[in-house]
Amino acid sequence: MSLLRLVGGPVYYVLMTGLRGQTLGKMALGIKVVDERGQVPGVGRAALREVIGKFLSALALGLGFLWIAWDGKKQGWHDKIATTFVVRALR
């Protein structure tokens, strides 16, 4: 069961973000992840953001997530690494 959690979580985030730009939580909040052209990021870029980028953001005591508060473009390290942005979703 723990292997399913270890693999299933990242697969969910990568596929939902890569193919739709939104997880269920982002849908509920009305936000979306896009690339620099405003398109859904695709699976490769989403994997870079969700797996490697978020790992590095968390590794530095969460500073990569807090970076959003100081960044002019409101990007965390995971967004900078993958060249993604979080924007309001059109309804």
C-alpha positions in Angstrom: 0.0 0.0 0.0 2.8 2.4 0.7 4.3 1.8 -2.7 0.9 2.8 -4.2 1.0 6.0 -2.2 4.6 6.7 -3.1 4.0 6.3 -6.8 0.3 7.2 -7.1 0.5 10.6 -5.5 3.2 12.0 -7.9 1.4 10.3 -10.9 -1.9 12.0 -10.0 -0.2 15.5 -9.7 1.8 15.1 -12.8 -1.0 13.9 -15.0 -3.7 16.3 -13.7 -1.3 19.3 -13.9 0.2 18.2 -17.2 -3.0 17.4 -19.0 -5.5 19.8 -17.4 -3.4 22.4 -15.6 -5.5 21.7 -12.5 -5.8 19.1 -9.7 -9.2 18.8 -8.0 -8.0 21.2 -5.3 -6.9 23.8 -7.9 -10.3 23.4 -9.6 -12.0 24.1 -6.2 -9.9 27.2 -5.7 -10.3 28.4 -9.3 -6.6 28.4 -10.1 -4.6 26.8 -12.9 -1.0 26.0 -13.8 0.1 27.3 -17.2 3.3 27.7 -19.2 4.7 31.0 -20.5 2.2 30.9 -23.4 -0.8 30.4 -21.1 -1.2 26.7 -22.2 -1.4 23.6 -20.0 2.2 22.7 -19.2 2.3 19.2 -20.6 3.4 16.0 -18.7 7.1 16.6 -19.0 7.0 20.1 -17.6 4.5 19.1 -15.0 6.8 16.2 -13.9 9.7 18.7 -13.6 7.5 21.1 -11.5 5.7 18.5 -9.4 8.5 16.1 -8.6 11.9 17.7 -8.9 10.9 21.3 -8.4 8.7 20.7 -5.3 11.3 18.4 -3.9 13.9 21.1 -4.1 11.5 23.7 -2.8 10.8 21.6 0.2 14.4 20.5 0.7 15.4 24.1 1.6 13.1 24.1 4.7 10.2 25.1 2.5 11.9 28.4 1.3 11.1 27.5 -2.3 7.4 27.7 -1.5 7.7 30.8 0.6 9.6 32.5 -2.2 6.2 33.2 -3.8 5.6 36.0 -1.2 8.8 37.9 -2.4 8.9 37.1 -6.1 7.6 39.8 -8.5 6.0 37.1 -10.7 4.7 35.2 -7.7 6.6 32.0 -8.7 7.9 29.5 -6.3 11.2 27.7 -7.1 9.2 24.8 -8.5 7.5 27.2 -11.0 10.8 28.9 -11.9 12.4 25.5 -12.5 9.6 24.4 -14.8 8.8 27.9 -16.3 5.2 27.7 -15.1 2.8 30.2 -13.5 -0.3 29.8 -11.3 -3.2 31.9 -12.6 -6.9 32.3 -12.0 -8.9 29.8 -14.1 -11.6 31.2 -16.4 -14.9 29.8 -15.5 
